Amino acid sequence: MKENPEIVITYFQPDAKKNGGAYVTTISTAKKIDEYERVLVMTDGTAIPIDEIISIEGQVFETMCEG
């Protein structure tokens, strides 16, 4: 895939100071998957823990399902 399509990722972000956290949705393009650290690194620098990802959506997935 030559282009880097935007994807929408929803993930759980634990609160660093207390129990709980919040669900966060971000729109960006993926830069790389760091298998050692188990994070998805986005082009904007956001590192999303793979185990906390709830959903990934984007036009690229719709295109893959067609045909």
DAMO-V459528 format. One line per field, one symbol per residue. psi: psi as a letter, one per 20 degrees, with the letter a starting at -180 (. if undefined). burial: I if it has 16 or more other C-alpha atoms within 10 Angstrom, else O. A space follows every 50 residues. Layout:
BEGIN
psi: ???
burial: ???
END
This chain:
BEGIN
psi: ohqnqqqopprpoqpiirqabqpppqoaqpgronhgilqoprhjipopph iipgqpqrhhhhhhiq.
burial: OOOOOOIOIIIIIOOOOOOOOOOOIOOIIIOOIOOOOOIIIIOOOOIIII OOIOOOOOOOOOOOOOO
END
